[in-house]
Amino acid sequence: MDGEIANIKKWVVIYPVYINSKKTIPEGRRICVSKACESPTCAEIGDCCSHFKLPFAIEIDKAYPRDFMQRGRVRVLLKKEDGTLYNPAISSRKQLMLRIAELVPRHPGRTKKQEPATTSNAASSKSGKGGKKKR
């Protein structure tokens, strides 16, 4: 177990802030806003890593230093011990962040949450069709 923990320390670290479109670059975002996703979670990032067949470990108790209120980070292993890639399409941490940011908006938990929000917005727009009352 100690050998495995020592190996995890050398894995690539991905904080959700790195791919959050709501954050600025000084706040910690690492990719451009157009490719970033809105408020990703560690669980969604972990699911994306499993989709790419990359070994990962979620560390709930860790926090991003610039924003210590947001808890959690994901450690990902990109290369095997012999230097070959686990996924040939992802060779760097930047590519990993871009691919994760593409997948997170299509995450199953996220699509279920957004459906009721769109119907409530449509209902509220119908109720306000009268406009301003004249006196």
Buried (B, 14 or more C-beta within 10 A) or exposed (E): EEEEEEBEEEBBBBBBBBBBBEBEEEEBBBBEEEEBBEBBBBBBBBBBBEEBEBBBBBBEEBBBEEBEEBBBBBBBBBEEEEEEEBBEEBEEBEEBBBBBBEBBBEBEEBEEEEEEEEEEEEEEEEEEEEEEEEE
